[in-house]
Amino acid sequence: MQQHGGGDASQRIARISAHLNPNKSQVRGFLGPQQLENALTGMDLVIIPAGVPRKPGMTRDDLFNINAGIVKTLCEGIAKCCPKAIVNVISNPVNSTVPIAAEVFKKAGTYDPRRLLGVTMLDVVRANTFVAEILGHDPREVDVPVVGGHAGVTILPLLSQIKPPCSFTSEEIAHLTSRIQNGGTEVVEAKAGAGSATLSMAYAAVKFADACLRGLRGDADVIRCAFVPSVVTELPFFASKVRLGRNGVEEIYPLGPVNEFERAGLEKAKKELAASIEKGISFANK
């Protein structure tokens, strides 16, 4: 759903669609809450990037009060108009907005944990890129599992499980982990108030949406990391490697072997995640 302030959004988006290569795709515009049902009805995949971006000095939690309400409203529409859709939540803070979505769907009686995914793909994209720079590889040939959550220390790259296998010094591991965790802040500060990581986030969102669509199509071995209901920790949600299929998340993989550095990071991540998840649940149940 594309929203614009003022003017006829539908006409503007229709003009944009005329720029696409001829195919079966259609681009339509919808404006405001009154057109939410039209935007959602019949959808198989819904992507929620709505909200305000971060500015210098802001954390993802600073966005909570605005974005939480937006996500809640959109999920209420999804529960009514396309309850079986796979939902990709991008709106920050993902660690809190995904629990909000889950509570909305539970109240509506439409909750399916397989179909609700927080998009943490940008953390994986950054990890692959930063590691590839050091190794001199093509980032497309590098795979770094990133688990935990999608903010600060909750972002936990499992550098011990990189494919192709490689090794780093303890200094390199500390540097890479910190840079991956603070990649968003790096962009926000570089833009000096002019925006956040919109381009890289769009790229990551498309990659993840494409993976979901491939899963819906029945492609085999579509494996990505996502913030999903947890079966690998005691937390309600945790970003894990998952296999995508016709029902959304078909399988959640265990963490696998982690080293001492990663175990310490995991404990830090879980502590902060617990608070963020509870914040979202509390908001949804007010």
ChimeraX attribute file (.defattr): number of C-alpha atoms within 10 A of each C-alpha:
attribute: neighborCount
match mode: 1-to-1
recipient: residues
	/A:1	18
	/A:2	14
	/A:3	15
	/A:4	14
	/A:5	8
	/A:6	7
	/A:7	9
	/A:8	12
	/A:9	18
	/A:10	17
	/A:11	13
	/A:12	13
	/A:13	18
	/A:14	14
	/A:15	13
	/A:16	13
	/A:17	16
	/A:18	11
	/A:19	8
	/A:20	11
	/A:21	8
	/A:22	9
	/A:23	6
	/A:24	5
	/A:25	9
	/A:26	11
	/A:27	14
	/A:28	17
	/A:29	20
	/A:30	21
	/A:31	19
	/A:32	12
	/A:33	13
	/A:34	9
	/A:35	13
	/A:36	17
	/A:37	16
	/A:38	15
	/A:39	20
	/A:40	22
	/A:41	15
	/A:42	14
	/A:43	15
	/A:44	14
	/A:45	19
	/A:46	20
	/A:47	19
	/A:48	19
	/A:49	19
	/A:50	17
	/A:51	17
	/A:52	15
	/A:53	19
	/A:54	23
	/A:55	20
	/A:56	17
	/A:57	11
	/A:58	12
	/A:59	16
	/A:60	21
	/A:61	17
	/A:62	14
	/A:63	18
	/A:64	22
	/A:65	10
	/A:66	12
	/A:67	23
	/A:68	23
	/A:69	16
	/A:70	17
	/A:71	24
	/A:72	21
	/A:73	14
	/A:74	20
	/A:75	25
	/A:76	16
	/A:77	20
	/A:78	28
	/A:79	21
	/A:80	16
	/A:81	18
	/A:82	20
	/A:83	24
	/A:84	18
	/A:85	22
	/A:86	27
	/A:87	27
	/A:88	24
	/A:89	26
	/A:90	25
	/A:91	26
	/A:92	29
	/A:93	24
	/A:94	27
	/A:95	32
	/A:96	31
	/A:97	29
	/A:98	31
	/A:99	26
	/A:100	26
	/A:101	28
	/A:102	23
	/A:103	21
	/A:104	25
	/A:105	22
	/A:106	14
	/A:107	13
	/A:108	15
	/A:109	11
	/A:110	16
	/A:111	18
	/A:112	17
	/A:113	17
	/A:114	19
	/A:115	21
	/A:116	25
	/A:117	27
	/A:118	31
	/A:119	31
	/A:120	30
	/A:121	25
	/A:122	25
	/A:123	28
	/A:124	23
	/A:125	22
	/A:126	22
	/A:127	28
	/A:128	25
	/A:129	21
	/A:130	19
	/A:131	23
	/A:132	17
	/A:133	12
	/A:134	11
	/A:135	14
	/A:136	9
	/A:137	13
	/A:138	12
	/A:139	17
	/A:140	10
	/A:141	11
	/A:142	21
	/A:143	20
	/A:144	23
	/A:145	23
	/A:146	30
	/A:147	24
	/A:148	31
	/A:149	30
	/A:150	30
	/A:151	26
	/A:152	19
	/A:153	22
	/A:154	24
	/A:155	26
	/A:156	26
	/A:157	26
	/A:158	24
	/A:159	24
	/A:160	19
	/A:161	19
	/A:162	17
	/A:163	13
	/A:164	9
	/A:165	11
	/A:166	10
	/A:167	12
	/A:168	14
	/A:169	8
	/A:170	10
	/A:171	9
	/A:172	13
	/A:173	19
	/A:174	12
	/A:175	12
	/A:176	20
	/A:177	22
	/A:178	16
	/A:179	17
	/A:180	26
	/A:181	22
	/A:182	16
	/A:183	19
	/A:184	24
	/A:185	22
	/A:186	15
	/A:187	19
	/A:188	21
	/A:189	16
	/A:190	14
	/A:191	14
	/A:192	12
	/A:193	14
	/A:194	12
	/A:195	16
	/A:196	22
	/A:197	18
	/A:198	13
	/A:199	9
	/A:200	16
	/A:201	20
	/A:202	14
	/A:203	14
	/A:204	20
	/A:205	22
	/A:206	14
	/A:207	15
	/A:208	20
	/A:209	20
	/A:210	13
	/A:211	19
	/A:212	29
	/A:213	19
	/A:214	17
	/A:215	22
	/A:216	17
	/A:217	11
	/A:218	14
	/A:219	14
	/A:220	11
	/A:221	12
	/A:222	18
	/A:223	19
	/A:224	22
	/A:225	27
	/A:226	30
	/A:227	26
	/A:228	27
	/A:229	23
	/A:230	16
	/A:231	14
	/A:232	16
	/A:233	13
	/A:234	10
	/A:235	14
	/A:236	15
	/A:237	26
	/A:238	27
	/A:239	28
	/A:240	25
	/A:241	21
	/A:242	21
	/A:243	21
	/A:244	27
	/A:245	23
	/A:246	17
	/A:247	17
	/A:248	23
	/A:249	26
	/A:250	15
	/A:251	13
	/A:252	22
	/A:253	13
	/A:254	12
	/A:255	16
	/A:256	9
	/A:257	10
	/A:258	14
	/A:259	12
	/A:260	8
	/A:261	14
	/A:262	18
	/A:263	14
	/A:264	11
	/A:265	19
	/A:266	20
	/A:267	14
	/A:268	16
	/A:269	22
	/A:270	20
	/A:271	13
	/A:272	17
	/A:273	25
	/A:274	17
	/A:275	12
	/A:276	21
	/A:277	22
	/A:278	16
	/A:279	18
	/A:280	23
	/A:281	19
	/A:282	14
	/A:283	18
	/A:284	20
	/A:285	10
	/A:286	5
